[in-house]
Amino acid sequence: MNVTAAMSKFRLALIQLCVSPVKSDNLNRACKLIREAAQQGAKVVALPECFNSPYGTNFFPEYAEKIPGESTKVLSDVAKECGIYLIGGSIPEEDAGKLYNTCTVFGPDGKMLAKHRKIHLFDINVPGKICFQESETLSPGDSFSVFDTPYCKVGVGICYDIRFAELAQIYTKKGCQLLVYPGAFNMTTGPAHWELLQRSRGEVLSKAGTDETVTYTEIDLQYLKDVRQQIPIHFQKRADLYSVEAKKE
């Protein structure tokens, strides 16, 4: 078998979790589904945003943990047990008196490979429908998060980060071939934006319903390479033109 060809394909599993108010239950169910995904051949597994806590600004202070802490210890252990790359959705993180919405990533040896704090906080006010201000309790992250696998380099964002194309462009320039955005969109903004934003970056390969489940898809990096060669979208060669125009302004 051609090793290069084999490494160009891998199985990705996305876990959809029904979160309860009991953190230990959330962790136990997450581990159960992670093990299920690994048994089904997934090499990279991702949990949803805020998987260990109800999603609400009033819950974040109560459920927040240090990193490393209880939840990340569980993720590290199950990643090592299953021999997978685990993108740990996100949890409320407490650090130096501030709260963050934070994703941790673990390798097959259980070591932490990346820690991404949500950069773009979700503040929205739709009259008569929803008012939600993450910034009431959370602080934004200020760094990019990339990690390597035998298959490709991966860039990490969280939920609302997907709305900002600049982040995806930066990750692409850093060599990422897979971008993962664990999310927990609500039913007001979710249907209007979530799938649309994903389709703007590619074909929808797999979808879940509303139940707790694991969704699988085969990632074919050679197909990605072929498409990018057929429809070039990089404008790095014209950087001189854009820089000249910027100076004029």
Order of alpha helices (4+ residues) and beta strands (2+ residues): alpha-beta-alpha-beta-alpha-alpha-beta-beta-beta-beta-beta-beta-beta-beta-alpha-beta-alpha-beta-alpha-alpha
